[in-house]
Structures are given as structure tokens and as C-alpha cells.
């Protein structure tokens, strides 16, 4: 249905796109609305797309719609952040894993060899 509302081929008439948009409004489940908003955001607005998006805004919560509408800008920001700070992310990840491994080794070593047993072995 989304493809029918967004495709501008010569074989599709304006009425076909309008009918597809109207049908989409009627059958679209609430849990799929965010995907539709994300898909329609990519295309130049027209009357049919605006109606479908408006229908979604009326049925979705504001935070859900906001997140769907700004989905691409969040992805761009995340990619930009990762591109400029990749070495810091890698360093923190390495340090975190190193500390985790050191703590795990220390804890497992103390569990297997408690200090009071070590002292008793030294006394004998």
C-alpha cells in the first residue's frame, strides 16, 4: 500500500494513489504506524501522504510519532558521532572489558583460594 501511494509511474493514476492512501488509513494497525511514518517521510509530501501521516498522528502517542518522524536525523547524528569518536569508543570499550576481566579473575581466584585457607597452608 505504501508503494502505491509513493510510486509515480505512468501506469498508476491519481485515483489509484488516492484509493491506496484511503485504504491504508482504514486497515493500518497502530503498531505499524511508526514504520509507515518513517517510510512516507522520505517522499515529497502530497495530499495522500499528508492524509496518511495525519491519520497516524491522531492515533499514535506524541513520543512515538516524534521518534518516527525524526528517525533519520537520529541515525545521522549517531553515525556522525561514531565517525568522529570511534577511537574513544574503542578505547573505552577496551578499558571496560579489561577491567571486567581483571575483576572476574580476582573474584574467581579469591573464591577458589579464600585468604583464611591460604594462611592455614602457610602456617603448616
N, CA, C and O atoms as a Tinker XYZ file with bonds, in Angstrom:
   496  protein
     1  N      0.824000   -1.191000    0.000000    73     2
     2  CA     0.000000    0.000000    0.000000    64     1     3
     3  C      0.872000    1.260000    0.000000    63     2     4     5
     4  O      0.569000    2.244000   -0.676000    81     3
     5  N      1.948000    1.206000    0.766000    73     3     6
     6  CA     2.841000    2.375000    0.819000    64     5     7
     7  C      3.428000    2.625000   -0.555000    63     6     8     9
     8  O      3.522000    3.772000   -0.993000    81     7
     9  N      3.825000    1.561000   -1.238000    73     7    10
    10  CA     4.399000    1.717000   -2.572000    64     9    11
    11  C      3.393000    2.327000   -3.542000    63    10    12    13
    12  O      3.759000    3.122000   -4.408000    81    11
    13  N      2.141000    1.954000   -3.394000    73    11    14
    14  CA     1.124000    2.524000   -4.282000    64    13    15
    15  C      0.952000    4.025000   -4.040000    63    14    16    17
    16  O      0.688000    4.776000   -4.979000    81    15
    17  N      1.097000    4.460000   -2.802000    73    15    18
    18  CA     0.933000    5.894000   -2.520000    64    17    19
    19  C      2.173000    6.689000   -2.893000    63    18    20    21
    20  O      2.089000    7.900000   -3.097000    81    19
    21  N      3.320000    6.032000   -2.987000    73    19    22
    22  CA     4.556000    6.763000   -3.266000    64    21    23
    23  C      5.044000    6.632000   -4.696000    63    22    24    25
    24  O      5.815000    7.477000   -5.152000    81    23
    25  N      4.626000    5.610000   -5.416000    73    23    26
    26  CA     5.089000    5.385000   -6.784000    64    25    27
    27  C      4.460000    6.377000   -7.745000    63    26    28    29
    28  O      3.256000    6.628000   -7.691000    81    27
    29  N      5.250000    6.922000   -8.597000    73    27    30
    30  CA     4.734000    7.864000   -9.595000    64    29    31
    31  C      5.009000    7.322000  -10.994000    63    30    32    33
    32  O      5.665000    7.967000  -11.812000    81    31
    33  N      4.502000    6.148000  -11.243000    73    31    34
    34  CA     4.671000    5.589000  -12.585000    64    33    35
    35  C      3.484000    6.008000  -13.440000    63    34    36    37
    36  O      2.434000    6.404000  -12.934000    81    35
    37  N      3.676000    5.910000  -14.726000    73    35    38
    38  CA     2.609000    6.326000  -15.638000    64    37    39
    39  C      1.420000    5.376000  -15.587000    63    38    40    41
    40  O      0.304000    5.755000  -15.944000    81    39
    41  N      1.659000    4.121000  -15.138000    73    39    42
    42  CA     0.557000    3.156000  -15.103000    64    41    43
    43  C     -0.388000    3.405000  -13.925000    63    42    44    45
    44  O     -1.494000    2.864000  -13.894000    81    43
    45  N      0.035000    4.207000  -12.973000    73    43    46
    46  CA    -0.828000    4.492000  -11.831000    64    45    47
    47  C     -1.471000    5.862000  -11.989000    63    46    48    49
    48  O     -0.798000    6.858000  -12.253000    81    47
    49  N     -2.737000    5.886000  -11.829000    73    47    50
    50  CA    -3.432000    7.162000  -11.911000    64    49    51
    51  C     -3.496000    7.794000  -10.530000    63    50    52    53
    52  O     -3.207000    7.162000   -9.514000    81    51
    53  N     -3.877000    9.040000  -10.528000    73    51    54
    54  CA    -4.040000    9.766000   -9.262000    64    53    55
    55  C     -5.102000    9.095000   -8.393000    63    54    56    57
    56  O     -4.959000    9.037000   -7.172000    81    55
    57  N     -6.151000    8.596000   -9.009000    73    55    58
    58  CA    -7.218000    7.952000   -8.231000    64    57    59
    59  C     -6.723000    6.658000   -7.571000    63    58    60    61
    60  O     -7.164000    6.324000   -6.472000    81    59
    61  N     -5.816000    5.930000   -8.226000    73    59    62
    62  CA    -5.255000    4.718000   -7.636000    64    61    63
    63  C     -4.455000    5.066000   -6.387000    63    62    64    65
    64  O     -4.575000    4.396000   -5.361000    81    63
    65  N     -3.638000    6.114000   -6.474000    73    63    66
    66  CA    -2.858000    6.544000   -5.311000    64    65    67
    67  C     -3.774000    7.008000   -4.183000    63    66    68    69
    68  O     -3.520000    6.719000   -3.014000    81    67
    69  N     -4.823000    7.718000   -4.527000    73    67    70
    70  CA    -5.771000    8.204000   -3.522000    64    69    71
    71  C     -6.461000    7.033000   -2.839000    63    70    72    73
    72  O     -6.589000    7.021000   -1.614000    81    71
    73  N     -6.915000    6.033000   -3.626000    73    71    74
    74  CA    -7.574000    4.861000   -3.056000    64    73    75
    75  C     -6.621000    4.066000   -2.159000    63    74    76    77
    76  O     -7.025000    3.557000   -1.113000    81    75
    77  N     -5.367000    3.966000   -2.569000    73    75    78
    78  CA    -4.382000    3.250000   -1.755000    64    77    79
    79  C     -4.177000    3.954000   -0.420000    63    78    80    81
    80  O     -4.087000    3.299000    0.618000    81    79
    81  N     -4.103000    5.282000   -0.439000    73    79    82
    82  CA    -3.935000    6.048000    0.799000    64    81    83
    83  C     -5.150000    5.896000    1.703000    63    82    84    85
    84  O     -5.001000    5.717000    2.912000    81    83
    85  N     -6.342000    5.965000    1.139000    73    83    86
    86  CA    -7.564000    5.801000    1.929000    64    85    87
    87  C     -7.650000    4.404000    2.528000    63    86    88    89
    88  O     -8.037000    4.246000    3.686000    81    87
    89  N     -7.297000    3.403000    1.754000    73    87    90
    90  CA    -7.316000    2.021000    2.257000    64    89    91
    91  C     -6.283000    1.833000    3.363000    63    90    92    93
    92  O     -6.535000    1.152000    4.358000    81    91
    93  N     -5.127000    2.442000    3.175000    73    91    94
    94  CA    -4.081000    2.351000    4.178000    64    93    95
    95  C     -4.543000    2.944000    5.503000    63    94    96    97
    96  O     -4.267000    2.388000    6.566000    81    95
    97  N     -5.242000    4.069000    5.440000    73    95    98
    98  CA    -5.776000    4.681000    6.659000    64    97    99
    99  C     -6.747000    3.741000    7.369000    63    98   100   101
   100  O     -6.765000    3.681000    8.599000    81    99
   101  N     -7.551000    3.008000    6.604000    73    99   102
   102  CA    -8.579000    2.148000    7.191000    64   101   103
   103  C     -8.002000    0.870000    7.808000    63   102   104   105
   104  O     -8.454000    0.433000    8.866000    81   103
   105  N     -7.006000    0.273000    7.151000    73   103   106
   106  CA    -6.532000   -1.043000    7.590000    64   105   107
   107  C     -5.238000   -1.006000    8.397000    63   106   108   109
   108  O     -4.800000   -2.041000    8.899000    81   107
   109  N     -4.628000    0.150000    8.529000    73   107   110
   110  CA    -3.315000    0.241000    9.169000    64   109   111
   111  C     -3.415000    0.003000   10.678000    63   110   112   113
   112  O     -4.081000    0.764000   11.380000    81   111
   113  N     -2.755000   -1.054000   11.183000    73   111   114
   114  CA    -2.777000   -1.285000   12.635000    64   113   115
   115  C     -1.865000   -0.271000   13.350000    63   114   116   117
   116  O     -0.892000    0.218000   12.776000    81   115
   117  N     -2.193000    0.022000   14.575000    73   115   118
   118  CA    -1.466000    1.037000   15.339000    64   117   119
   119  C      0.009000    0.694000   15.501000    63   118   120   121
   120  O      0.858000    1.585000   15.469000    81   119
   121  N      0.319000   -0.571000   15.671000    73   119   122
   122  CA     1.720000   -0.952000   15.881000    64   121   123
   123  C      2.574000   -0.823000   14.619000    63   122   124   125
   124  O      3.799000   -0.915000   14.703000    81   123
   125  N      1.959000   -0.612000   13.453000    73   123   126
   126  CA     2.703000   -0.446000   12.204000    64   125   127
   127  C      2.815000    1.013000   11.768000    63   126   128   129
   128  O      3.476000    1.314000   10.774000    81   127
   129  N      2.180000    1.910000   12.498000    73   127   130
   130  CA     2.128000    3.313000   12.078000    64   129   131
   131  C      3.500000    3.977000   12.064000    63   130   132   133
   132  O      3.780000    4.787000   11.181000    81   131
   133  N      4.348000    3.653000   13.013000    73   131   134
   134  CA     5.686000    4.253000   13.044000    64   133   135
   135  C      6.463000    3.895000   11.775000    63   134   136   137
   136  O      7.157000    4.743000   11.213000    81   135
   137  N      6.351000    2.654000   11.326000    73   135   138
   138  CA     7.036000    2.234000   10.096000    64   137   139
   139  C      6.516000    3.001000    8.885000    63   138   140   141
   140  O      7.285000    3.362000    7.995000    81   139
   141  N      5.218000    3.245000    8.858000    73   139   142
   142  CA     4.621000    3.980000    7.738000    64   141   143
   143  C      5.098000    5.434000    7.750000    63   142   144   145
   144  O      5.428000    5.985000    6.700000    81   143
   145  N      5.135000    6.048000    8.917000    73   143   146
   146  CA     5.603000    7.438000    9.025000    64   145   147
   147  C      7.049000    7.527000    8.559000    63   146   148   149
   148  O      7.407000    8.439000    7.814000    81   147
   149  N      7.883000    6.583000    8.993000    73   147   150
   150  CA     9.290000    6.579000    8.566000    64   149   151
   151  C      9.391000    6.437000    7.050000    63   150   152   153
   152  O     10.185000    7.126000    6.409000    81   151
   153  N      8.590000    5.549000    6.482000    73   151   154
   154  CA     8.634000    5.321000    5.030000    64   153   155
   155  C      8.145000    6.536000    4.256000    63   154   156   157
   156  O      8.751000    6.907000    3.251000    81   155
   157  N      7.060000    7.163000    4.703000    73   155   158
   158  CA     6.498000    8.295000    3.967000    64   157   159
   159  C      7.302000    9.578000    4.156000    63   158   160   161
   160  O      7.203000   10.493000    3.339000    81   159
   161  N      8.088000    9.655000    5.210000    73   159   162
   162  CA     8.912000   10.840000    5.466000    64   161   163
   163  C      9.905000   11.080000    4.332000    63   162   164   165
   164  O     10.266000   12.221000    4.045000    81   163
   165  N     10.338000   10.011000    3.700000    73   163   166
   166  CA    11.349000   10.090000    2.645000    64   165   167
   167  C     10.849000   10.757000    1.364000    63   166   168   169
   168  O     11.652000   11.209000    0.548000    81   167
   169  N      9.543000   10.820000    1.183000    73   167   170
   170  CA     8.990000   11.290000   -0.078000    64   169   171
   171  C      8.460000   12.712000    0.039000    63   170   172   173
   172  O      8.094000   13.180000    1.118000    81   171
   173  N      8.430000   13.376000   -1.097000    73   171   174
   174  CA     7.865000   14.724000   -1.157000    64   173   175
   175  C      6.385000   14.661000   -0.769000    63   174   176   177
   176  O      5.646000   13.812000   -1.267000    81   175
   177  N      5.960000   15.553000    0.114000    73   175   178
   178  CA     4.565000   15.483000    0.573000    64   177   179
   179  C      3.571000   15.771000   -0.550000    63   178   180   181
   180  O      3.792000   16.644000   -1.389000    81   179
   181  N      2.500000   15.036000   -0.545000    73   179   182
   182  CA     1.359000   15.325000   -1.404000    64   181   183
   183  C      0.108000   15.110000   -0.557000    63   182   184   185
   184  O      0.206000   14.748000    0.616000    81   183
   185  N     -1.029000   15.325000   -1.128000    73   183   186
   186  CA    -2.272000   15.265000   -0.358000    64   185   187
   187  C     -2.498000   13.889000    0.280000    63   186   188   189
   188  O     -2.891000   13.799000    1.443000    81   187
   189  N     -2.248000   12.816000   -0.485000    73   187   190
   190  CA    -2.495000   11.471000    0.021000    64   189   191
   191  C     -1.543000   11.130000    1.171000    63   190   192   193
   192  O     -1.966000   10.620000    2.209000    81   191
   193  N     -0.263000   11.414000    0.974000    73   191   194
   194  CA     0.713000   11.110000    2.025000    64   193   195
   195  C      0.439000   11.908000    3.285000    63   194   196   197
   196  O      0.557000   11.392000    4.397000    81   195
   197  N      0.074000   13.157000    3.108000    73   195   198
   198  CA    -0.241000   14.002000    4.272000    64   197   199
   199  C     -1.442000   13.456000    5.037000    63   198   200   201
   200  O     -1.462000   13.490000    6.268000    81   199
   201  N     -2.439000   12.955000    4.318000    73   199   202
   202  CA    -3.607000   12.380000    4.994000    64   201   203
   203  C     -3.230000   11.150000    5.806000    63   202   204   205
   204  O     -3.696000   10.974000    6.932000    81   203
   205  N     -2.389000   10.305000    5.234000    73   203   206
   206  CA    -1.971000    9.096000    5.947000    64   205   207
   207  C     -1.149000    9.480000    7.174000    63   206   208   209
   208  O     -1.359000    8.938000    8.259000    81   207
   209  N     -0.222000   10.407000    7.005000    73   207   210
   210  CA     0.600000   10.845000    8.144000    64   209   211
   211  C     -0.281000   11.493000    9.202000    63   210   212   213
   212  O     -0.082000   11.261000   10.395000    81   211
   213  N     -1.255000   12.306000    8.785000    73   211   214
   214  CA    -2.161000   12.938000    9.737000    64   213   215
   215  C     -2.959000   11.877000   10.509000    63   214   216   217
   216  O     -3.160000   11.996000   11.718000    81   215
   217  N     -3.401000   10.857000    9.800000    73   215   218
   218  CA    -4.115000    9.753000   10.464000    64   217   219
   219  C     -3.221000    9.110000   11.526000    63   218   220   221
   220  O     -3.682000    8.800000   12.625000    81   219
   221  N     -1.955000    8.912000   11.197000    73   219   222
   222  CA    -1.015000    8.315000   12.153000    64   221   223
   223  C     -0.814000    9.227000   13.364000    63   222   224   225
   224  O     -0.741000    8.749000   14.496000    81   223
   225  N     -0.726000   10.532000   13.129000    73   223   226
   226  CA    -0.528000   11.451000   14.254000    64   225   227
   227  C     -1.713000   11.417000   15.203000    63   226   228   229
   228  O     -1.544000   11.582000   16.411000    81   227
   229  N     -2.903000   11.207000   14.675000    73   227   230
   230  CA    -4.098000   11.158000   15.511000    64   229   231
   231  C     -4.169000    9.871000   16.335000    63   230   232   233
   232  O     -4.812000    9.843000   17.384000    81   231
   233  N     -3.520000    8.818000   15.869000    73   231   234
   234  CA    -3.617000    7.513000   16.524000    64   233   235
   235  C     -2.409000    7.156000   17.382000    63   234   236   237
   236  O     -2.510000    6.312000   18.273000    81   235
   237  N     -1.267000    7.792000   17.120000    73   235   238
   238  CA    -0.040000    7.472000   17.846000    64   237   239
   239  C      0.140000    8.420000   19.028000    63   238   240   241
   240  O     -0.431000    9.510000   19.061000    81   239
   241  N      0.940000    7.986000   19.992000    73   239   242
   242  CA     1.304000    8.901000   21.074000    64   241   243
   243  C      2.330000    9.896000   20.517000    63   242   244   245
   244  O      3.014000    9.623000   19.531000    81   243
   245  N      2.415000   11.045000   21.171000    73   243   246
   246  CA     3.348000   12.072000   20.682000    64   245   247
   247  C      4.792000   11.567000   20.675000    63   246   248   249
   248  O      5.485000   11.752000   19.674000    81   247
   249  N      5.276000   10.935000   21.756000    73   247   250
   250  CA     6.669000   10.464000   21.712000    64   249   251
   251  C      6.935000    9.455000   20.594000    63   250   252   253
   252  O      7.995000    9.483000   19.968000    81   251
   253  N      5.970000    8.564000   20.345000    73   251   254
   254  CA     6.152000    7.580000   19.273000    64   253   255
   255  C      6.214000    8.256000   17.905000    63   254   256   257
   256  O      7.059000    7.920000   17.075000    81   255
   257  N      5.309000    9.215000   17.676000    73   255   258
   258  CA     5.325000    9.914000   16.395000    64   257   259
   259  C      6.606000   10.738000   16.238000    63   258   260   261
   260  O      7.221000   10.736000   15.172000    81   259
   261  N      7.000000   11.430000   17.284000    73   259   262
   262  CA     8.211000   12.262000   17.233000    64   261   263
   263  C      9.426000   11.415000   16.884000    63   262   264   265
   264  O     10.246000   11.799000   16.050000    81   263
   265  N      9.533000   10.260000   17.530000    73   263   266
   266  CA    10.663000    9.376000   17.266000    64   265   267
   267  C     10.631000    8.864000   15.822000    63   266   268   269
   268  O     11.676000    8.787000   15.176000    81   267
   269  N      9.466000    8.518000   15.315000    73   267   270
   270  CA     9.358000    8.035000   13.940000    64   269   271
   271  C      9.673000    9.144000   12.937000    63   270   272   273
   272  O     10.371000    8.915000   11.950000    81   271
   273  N      9.157000   10.342000   13.195000    73   271   274
   274  CA     9.356000   11.453000   12.269000    64   273   275
   275  C     10.819000   11.879000   12.209000    63   274   276   277
   276  O     11.320000   12.238000   11.143000    81   275
   277  N     11.503000   11.838000   13.349000    73   275   278
   278  CA    12.905000   12.260000   13.410000    64   277   279
   279  C     13.865000   11.085000   13.372000    63   278   280   281
   280  O     15.030000   11.225000   13.744000    81   279
   281  N     13.398000    9.944000   12.932000    73   279   282
   282  CA    14.203000    8.725000   12.902000    64   281   283
   283  C     15.504000    8.923000   12.134000    63   282   284   285
   284  O     16.569000    8.546000   12.621000    81   283
   285  N     15.436000    9.490000   10.974000    73   283   286
   286  CA    16.624000    9.655000   10.136000    64   285   287
   287  C     17.621000   10.623000   10.753000    63   286   288   289
   288  O     18.829000   10.407000   10.656000    81   287
   289  N     17.142000   11.675000   11.379000    73   287   290
   290  CA    18.077000   12.633000   11.961000    64   289   291
   291  C     18.818000   12.008000   13.140000    63   290   292   293
   292  O     19.985000   12.327000   13.364000    81   291
   293  N     18.157000   11.111000   13.911000    73   291   294
   294  CA    18.844000   10.409000   14.983000    64   293   295
   295  C     19.914000    9.483000   14.422000    63   294   296   297
   296  O     21.013000    9.381000   14.967000    81   295
   297  N     19.579000    8.811000   13.325000    73   295   298
   298  CA    20.551000    7.904000   12.714000    64   297   299
   299  C     21.750000    8.682000   12.179000    63   298   300   301
   300  O     22.891000    8.249000   12.341000    81   299
   301  N     21.502000    9.828000   11.542000    73   299   302
   302  CA    22.600000   10.647000   11.033000    64   301   303
   303  C     23.481000   11.127000   12.175000    63   302   304   305
   304  O     24.707000   11.113000   12.065000    81   303
   305  N     22.865000   11.552000   13.266000    73   303   306
   306  CA    23.617000   12.023000   14.415000    64   305   307
   307  C     24.456000   10.901000   15.018000    63   306   308   309
   308  O     25.614000   11.114000   15.376000    81   307
   309  N     23.883000    9.720000   15.131000    73   307   310
   310  CA    24.622000    8.579000   15.678000    64   309   311
   311  C     25.803000    8.214000   14.781000    63   310   312   313
   312  O     26.891000    7.921000   15.277000    81   311
   313  N     25.597000    8.230000   13.474000    73   311   314
   314  CA    26.684000    7.915000   12.541000    64   313   315
   315  C     27.778000    8.972000   12.603000    63   314   316   317
   316  O     28.963000    8.639000   12.579000    81   315
   317  N     27.396000   10.233000   12.683000    73   315   318
   318  CA    28.365000   11.314000   12.781000    64   317   319
   319  C     29.174000   11.186000   14.067000    63   318   320   321
   320  O     30.395000   11.344000   14.066000    81   319
   321  N     28.475000   10.898000   15.163000    73   319   322
   322  CA    29.142000   10.719000   16.448000    64   321   323
   323  C     30.136000    9.570000   16.376000    63   322   324   325
   324  O     31.277000    9.707000   16.816000    81   323
   325  N     29.709000    8.438000   15.824000    73   323   326
   326  CA    30.578000    7.265000   15.728000    64   325   327
   327  C     31.771000    7.531000   14.823000    63   326   328   329
   328  O     32.870000    7.048000   15.096000    81   327
   329  N     31.574000    8.287000   13.756000    73   327   330
   330  CA    32.656000    8.581000   12.825000    64   329   331
   331  C     33.745000    9.424000   13.491000    63   330   332   333
   332  O     34.932000    9.171000   13.287000    81   331
   333  N     33.354000   10.416000   14.281000    73   331   334
   334  CA    34.332000   11.317000   14.882000    64   333   335
   335  C     34.930000   10.779000   16.178000    63   334   336   337
   336  O     36.049000   11.144000   16.537000    81   335
   337  N     34.212000    9.929000   16.876000    73   335   338
   338  CA    34.676000    9.466000   18.183000    64   337   339
   339  C     34.912000    7.966000   18.235000    63   338   340   341
   340  O     34.878000    7.380000   19.317000    81   339
   341  N     35.149000    7.329000   17.097000    73   339   342
   342  CA    35.303000    5.883000   17.057000    64   341   343
   343  C     36.471000    5.416000   17.905000    63   342   344   345
   344  O     36.376000    4.384000   18.571000    81   343
   345  N     37.575000    6.158000   17.894000    73   343   346
   346  CA    38.748000    5.726000   18.644000    64   345   347
   347  C     38.506000    5.827000   20.149000    63   346   348   349
   348  O     39.007000    4.995000   20.905000    81   347
   349  N     37.751000    6.827000   20.598000    73   347   350
   350  CA    37.429000    6.939000   22.017000    64   349   351
   351  C     36.472000    5.822000   22.436000    63   350   352   353
   352  O     36.616000    5.242000   23.513000    81   351
   353  N     35.497000    5.526000   21.576000    73   351   354
   354  CA    34.566000    4.441000   21.863000    64   353   355
   355  C     35.333000    3.125000   21.976000    63   354   356   357
   356  O     35.087000    2.337000   22.889000    81   355
   357  N     36.257000    2.890000   21.052000    73   355   358
   358  CA    37.053000    1.660000   21.078000    64   357   359
   359  C     37.924000    1.602000   22.337000    63   358   360   361
   360  O     38.054000    0.540000   22.947000    81   359
   361  N     38.516000    2.725000   22.728000    73   359   362
   362  CA    39.359000    2.769000   23.925000    64   361   363
   363  C     38.544000    2.466000   25.182000    63   362   364   365
   364  O     38.956000    1.660000   26.016000    81   363
   365  N     37.388000    3.113000   25.313000    73   363   366
   366  CA    36.544000    2.865000   26.484000    64   365   367
   367  C     36.040000    1.426000   26.511000    63   366   368   369
   368  O     35.948000    0.817000   27.576000    81   367
   369  N     35.718000    0.894000   25.359000    73   367   370
   370  CA    35.281000   -0.494000   25.287000    64   369   371
   371  C     36.406000   -1.431000   25.708000    63   370   372   373
   372  O     36.175000   -2.383000   26.453000    81   371
   373  N     37.618000   -1.169000   25.236000    73   371   374
   374  CA    38.777000   -1.984000   25.611000    64   373   375
   375  C     39.047000   -1.882000   27.114000    63   374   376   377
   376  O     39.273000   -2.895000   27.775000    81   375
   377  N     39.025000   -0.669000   27.648000    73   375   378
   378  CA    39.274000   -0.488000   29.080000    64   377   379
   379  C     38.188000   -1.166000   29.918000    63   378   380   381
   380  O     38.484000   -1.811000   30.924000    81   379
   381  N     36.946000   -1.017000   29.499000    73   379   382
   382  CA    35.851000   -1.643000   30.226000    64   381   383
   383  C     35.971000   -3.155000   30.241000    63   382   384   385
   384  O     35.780000   -3.787000   31.280000    81   383
   385  N     36.286000   -3.735000   29.097000    73   383   386
   386  CA    36.449000   -5.185000   29.033000    64   385   387
   387  C     37.657000   -5.649000   29.834000    63   386   388   389
   388  O     37.618000   -6.717000   30.445000    81   387
   389  N     38.725000   -4.865000   29.839000    73   387   390
   390  CA    39.915000   -5.215000   30.623000    64   389   391
   391  C     39.610000   -5.201000   32.110000    63   390   392   393
   392  O     40.004000   -6.114000   32.837000    81   391
   393  N     38.915000   -4.177000   32.563000    73   391   394
   394  CA    38.554000   -4.084000   33.978000    64   393   395
   395  C     37.623000   -5.233000   34.352000    63   394   396   397
   396  O     37.778000   -5.845000   35.409000    81   395
   397  N     36.659000   -5.524000   33.484000    73   395   398
   398  CA    35.744000   -6.643000   33.736000    64   397   399
   399  C     36.522000   -7.946000   33.871000    63   398   400   401
   400  O     36.267000   -8.721000   34.792000    81   399
   401  N     37.456000   -8.198000   32.977000    73   399   402
   402  CA    38.237000   -9.435000   33.021000    64   401   403
   403  C     39.093000   -9.489000   34.287000    63   402   404   405
   404  O     39.208000  -10.548000   34.905000    81   403
   405  N     39.688000   -8.375000   34.677000    73   403   406
   406  CA    40.519000   -8.329000   35.882000    64   405   407
   407  C     39.684000   -8.600000   37.133000    63   406   408   409
   408  O     40.091000   -9.377000   37.998000    81   407
   409  N     38.519000   -7.962000   37.229000    73   407   410
   410  CA    37.640000   -8.173000   38.379000    64   409   411
   411  C     37.156000   -9.621000   38.411000    63   410   412   413
   412  O     37.129000  -10.247000   39.470000    81   411
   413  N     36.786000  -10.135000   37.280000    73   411   414
   414  CA    36.303000  -11.519000   37.231000    64   413   415
   415  C     37.398000  -12.497000   37.642000    63   414   416   417
   416  O     37.138000  -13.453000   38.373000    81   415
   417  N     38.616000  -12.261000   37.175000    73   415   418
   418  CA    39.742000  -13.125000   37.553000    64   417   419
   419  C     40.000000  -13.040000   39.050000    63   418   420   421
   420  O     40.200000  -14.064000   39.704000    81   419
   421  N     39.998000  -11.828000   39.600000    73   419   422
   422  CA    40.253000  -11.628000   41.026000    64   421   423
   423  C     39.184000  -12.302000   41.866000    63   422   424   425
   424  O     39.499000  -12.979000   42.845000    81   423
   425  N     37.937000  -12.128000   41.499000    73   423   426
   426  CA    36.845000  -12.728000   42.256000    64   425   427
   427  C     36.906000  -14.250000   42.170000    63   426   428   429
   428  O     36.756000  -14.927000   43.187000    81   427
   429  N     37.122000  -14.793000   40.991000    73   427   430
   430  CA    37.170000  -16.254000   40.856000    64   429   431
   431  C     38.393000  -16.823000   41.570000    63   430   432   433
   432  O     38.325000  -17.937000   42.088000    81   431
   433  N     39.496000  -16.104000   41.614000    73   431   434
   434  CA    40.703000  -16.561000   42.303000    64   433   435
   435  C     40.460000  -16.590000   43.812000    63   434   436   437
   436  O     40.866000  -17.536000   44.487000    81   435
   437  N     39.790000  -15.543000   44.350000    73   435   438
   438  CA    39.502000  -15.494000   45.784000    64   437   439
   439  C     38.467000  -16.529000   46.199000    63   438   440   441
   440  O     38.518000  -17.026000   47.324000    81   439
   441  N     37.540000  -16.861000   45.328000    73   439   442
   442  CA    36.529000  -17.874000   45.647000    64   441   443
   443  C     37.185000  -19.252000   45.727000    63   442   444   445
   444  O     36.865000  -20.049000   46.609000    81   443
   445  N     38.093000  -19.521000   44.808000    73   443   446
   446  CA    38.764000  -20.823000   44.784000    64   445   447
   447  C     39.840000  -20.947000   45.867000    63   446   448   449
   448  O     40.109000  -22.052000   46.339000    81   447
   449  N     40.448000  -19.847000   46.260000    73   447   450
   450  CA    41.506000  -19.834000   47.277000    64   449   451
   451  C     41.204000  -18.760000   48.311000    63   450   452   453
   452  O     41.826000  -17.698000   48.272000    81   451
   453  N     40.281000  -18.988000   49.229000    73   451   454
   454  CA    39.965000  -17.973000   50.235000    64   453   455
   455  C     41.199000  -17.633000   51.068000    63   454   456   457
   456  O     42.044000  -18.498000   51.294000    81   455
   457  N     41.316000  -16.377000   51.532000    73   455   458
   458  CA    42.510000  -15.942000   52.274000    64   457   459
   459  C     42.771000  -16.744000   53.550000    63   458   460   461
   460  O     43.934000  -16.983000   53.874000    81   459
   461  N     41.735000  -17.172000   54.293000    73   459   462
   462  CA    41.970000  -17.909000   55.538000    64   461   463
   463  C     42.563000  -19.298000   55.265000    63   462   464   465
   464  O     43.321000  -19.815000   56.086000    81   463
   465  N     42.229000  -19.900000   54.132000    73   463   466
   466  CA    42.821000  -21.205000   53.780000    64   465   467
   467  C     44.261000  -21.004000   53.346000    63   466   468   469
   468  O     45.121000  -21.837000   53.631000    81   467
   469  N     44.527000  -19.908000   52.660000    73   467   470
   470  CA    45.908000  -19.627000   52.251000    64   469   471
   471  C     46.796000  -19.456000   53.480000    63   470   472   473
   472  O     47.924000  -19.947000   53.496000    81   471
   473  N     46.293000  -18.752000   54.533000    73   471   474
   474  CA    47.080000  -18.545000   55.751000    64   473   475
   475  C     47.314000  -19.869000   56.471000    63   474   476   477
   476  O     48.400000  -20.087000   57.007000    81   475
   477  N     46.332000  -20.749000   56.495000    73   475   478
   478  CA    46.497000  -22.038000   57.160000    64   477   479
   479  C     47.539000  -22.866000   56.428000    63   478   480   481
   480  O     48.323000  -23.576000   57.059000    81   479
   481  N     47.556000  -22.784000   55.106000    73   479   482
   482  CA    48.545000  -23.534000   54.354000    64   481   483
   483  C     49.939000  -22.993000   54.587000    63   482   484   485
   484  O     50.909000  -23.750000   54.602000    81   483
   485  N     50.045000  -21.671000   54.770000    73   483   486
   486  CA    51.358000  -21.089000   55.025000    64   485   487
   487  C     51.873000  -21.464000   56.416000    63   486   488   489
   488  O     53.077000  -21.646000   56.594000    81   487
   489  N     50.992000  -21.581000   57.395000    73   487   490
   490  CA    51.382000  -21.909000   58.766000    64   489   491
   491  C     51.906000  -23.341000   58.825000    63   490   492   493
   492  O     52.877000  -23.592000   59.538000    81   491
   493  N     51.330000  -24.252000   58.136000    73   491   494
   494  CA    51.761000  -25.658000   58.153000    64   493   495
   495  C     53.070000  -25.744000   57.512000    63   494   496
   496  O     53.636000  -26.833000   57.409000    81   495
